[in-house]
Amino acid sequence: MNVQDKPRLPSRRSIRLPGFDYSQIGQYFVTICSFEMRCIFGKVEDRKVRLSPIGEIATELWLEIPNHFPEVTVDPFIVMPNHLHGILTIRWARHAVPLQEEYHPEGFRKPVQGSVATIVRSYKSAVSKRVRKALESRTMDVWQSNYFERVLRDGKEFGDASRYILQNPLRWHLKETERRRHL
């Protein structure tokens, strides 16, 4: 097979801020979606999320993030049927002395210690491992391959993101109600 015959992979555009250090002190609004947006984490009933055993695992391990990354706190979060929204706060930098070298953004197989990407990757891996063990399935896909994040720049953005997270079950319920009306 020559180079011309190889299938081209779609190019993926990064949604990250160019040159931004995602391991620095700050607050980050994160969304992680289940594989193929499957509703494996639970369901919404009476405007409340009822977690499945997989959703319970996702919740338990999200709450354990500070045990593995002591510089991080988990602020408002919610596990929905097919995704998770949460705010991660990096309270202090892992580096006791500021690095003198130029910052190099995280790249493929080049993790940055304590970065949002490293935290999310570790979380997703731990959930997948625990779910596969619980279901005795070595190959079950739990997550989509990426995640979304937004840097929260001030108290207003933090408040808006927190409200969005807490109101997510209501929005889900309203969308489901509207969808049923149109059937």
C-alpha positions in Angstrom: 0.0 0.0 0.0 1.5 3.3 -1.0 0.9 6.7 0.7 -1.8 7.7 -1.7 -3.9 4.5 -0.9 -4.0 5.1 2.8 -7.3 6.4 4.1 -7.1 10.0 5.3 -8.2 10.5 8.9 -10.4 13.5 9.4 -8.5 16.4 10.8 -9.6 17.5 14.2 -9.7 21.1 15.1 -8.6 21.8 18.7 -11.0 23.7 20.9 -8.3 24.6 23.3 -7.0 28.1 23.7 -3.7 28.3 21.8 -0.7 28.5 24.1 -2.9 28.4 27.3 -1.4 26.5 30.3 -4.3 24.2 31.4 -2.4 23.3 34.5 -2.5 26.8 35.9 -4.6 28.0 38.8 -8.2 28.5 37.7 -11.6 27.1 37.2 -12.6 24.9 34.3 -16.0 23.9 33.1 -15.8 20.3 31.7 -18.2 18.2 29.7 -17.5 14.6 29.0 -19.8 12.5 26.8 -20.5 8.8 26.8 -19.6 6.7 23.9 -22.0 7.4 21.0 -24.1 9.5 23.5 -25.6 6.3 24.9 -27.7 6.8 28.1 -25.6 4.4 30.2 -25.3 6.6 33.3 -29.0 6.6 34.2 -32.2 8.4 33.3 -34.1 11.5 34.3 -37.4 10.9 36.1 -39.5 13.7 37.7 -36.8 16.2 36.9 -34.2 14.2 38.8 -31.3 12.0 37.6 -31.7 8.4 38.7 -28.2 6.9 38.3 -27.5 3.5 36.9 -24.6 1.4 38.5 -22.4 2.9 35.8 -23.5 6.4 36.7 -22.8 5.6 40.4 -19.2 4.6 39.4 -18.8 7.8 37.4 -20.0 9.9 40.4 -17.9 8.1 42.9 -14.7 8.5 40.9 -15.4 12.1 40.0 -15.6 12.8 43.8 -12.2 11.0 44.2 -10.3 13.3 41.8 -8.9 15.4 44.7 -7.4 12.2 46.2 -5.3 11.8 43.1 -4.8 15.5 42.3 -4.6 17.3 45.7 -4.4 20.7 44.0 -7.9 20.2 42.5 -11.3 20.6 44.0 -14.5 19.4 42.3 -17.1 22.0 42.4 -20.7 21.7 41.1 -21.1 18.7 38.9 -23.8 16.4 37.6 -23.8 13.0 35.9 -26.6 13.0 33.3 -27.8 9.9 31.4 -25.2 10.4 28.6 -22.7 13.0 29.8 -21.1 14.7 32.8 -20.8 18.4 33.5 -18.4 19.6 36.2 -16.3 22.4 37.3 -12.7 21.6 38.3 -10.8 24.2 40.3 -7.0 24.0 40.3 -6.1 25.8 43.5 -2.4 25.8 43.3 0.2 24.8 40.8 2.1 21.6 41.2 5.4 23.3 40.6 6.8 24.8 43.9 9.1 27.0 41.9 7.8 28.5 38.6 9.4 26.8 35.6 12.0 28.8 33.9 11.7 27.1 30.6 9.1 28.1 28.0 5.7 26.5 28.5 5.0 23.6 26.0 1.3 22.8 25.5 0.2 19.2 26.0 0.5 17.1 22.9 -0.2 13.5 21.9 1.6 11.3 24.4 3.1 14.3 26.1 1.0 14.9 29.2 1.4 17.9 31.4 1.4 17.0 35.1 -1.7 18.4 36.8 -3.3 19.7 33.6 -7.0 19.5 33.0 -6.3 17.1 30.1 -4.3 14.8 32.4 -7.0 14.9 35.1 -9.8 14.1 32.6 -7.8 11.4 31.0 -7.1 9.8 34.3 -10.7 10.0 35.4 -12.0 8.5 32.1 -9.5 5.7 32.3 -10.4 4.9 36.0 -14.2 4.9 35.2 -13.7 2.7 32.1 -11.5 0.2 34.1 -14.0 0.0 36.9 -17.0 -0.3 34.6 -15.4 -3.0 32.6 -14.5 -5.0 35.7 -18.0 -4.6 37.1 -19.6 -5.7 33.9 -16.9 -8.3 33.1 -16.4 -6.8 29.7 -12.8 -6.0 28.7 -13.9 -4.0 25.6 -16.9 -1.9 26.6 -16.5 1.7 25.4 -17.7 4.1 28.1 -16.5 7.5 26.8 -16.2 9.5 23.6 -12.6 10.1 22.7 -12.4 13.7 23.7 -14.0 16.2 26.1 -15.0 19.9 26.1 -13.8 22.5 28.5 -14.2 26.2 29.1 -11.9 28.4 31.2 -14.1 30.3 33.7 -12.6 33.7 33.8 -14.6 35.3 36.7 -17.3 34.9 39.3 -20.1 35.5 36.8 -18.9 32.8 34.5 -18.6 30.4 37.5 -22.1 31.3 38.6 -23.5 30.8 35.1 -21.8 27.4 34.7 -22.9 26.3 38.1 -26.5 27.2 37.3 -26.3 25.4 34.0 -25.0 22.3 35.8 -27.7 22.3 38.5 -30.5 23.0 36.0 -29.4 20.3 33.6 -32.0 17.7 34.7 -34.8 20.2 34.3 -33.7 21.1 30.8 -33.4 17.3 30.0 -37.0 16.8 31.3 -38.3 19.7 29.2 -36.6 18.4 26.0 -38.0 15.0 26.6 -41.5 16.4 27.2 -41.2 18.4 24.0 -39.9 15.4 22.0 -42.9 13.3 23.2 -45.3 16.0 22.1 -44.0 15.8 18.6 -44.3 12.0 18.3 
